[in-house]
Amino acid sequence: MTVNDNEAPVANCQNLTVQLDANGAGSITTGDVNNGSSDNCGIASYALNNSSFNCANTGANTVVLTVFDIHGNSSTCTATITVQDNINPTITCPANITVSNDAGLCSAV
């Protein structure tokens, strides 16, 4: 008698919000997106189609989580990853500059 596991795992995702760091980068893991996925014989691994984000990804992004069971079956779910850039820019002002007026004029170039 041969026993086969043809039942795909149940993939459950959750949406997330990611804050970009001072370098404009953010990342997630499969554990962040996974929301209790299960399988009748056991889960072997998880994979994400995208786990790194930058300033170009600000706003809503869709990622796909794939769940693989121990017998090679797989299932997917999608999650919305909202990327936020909440770090204010910094500026360094130059030193003061003194400019003298041109002779006979009330301005200078």
Order of alpha helices (4+ residues) and beta strands (2+ residues): beta-beta-alpha-beta-beta-beta-beta
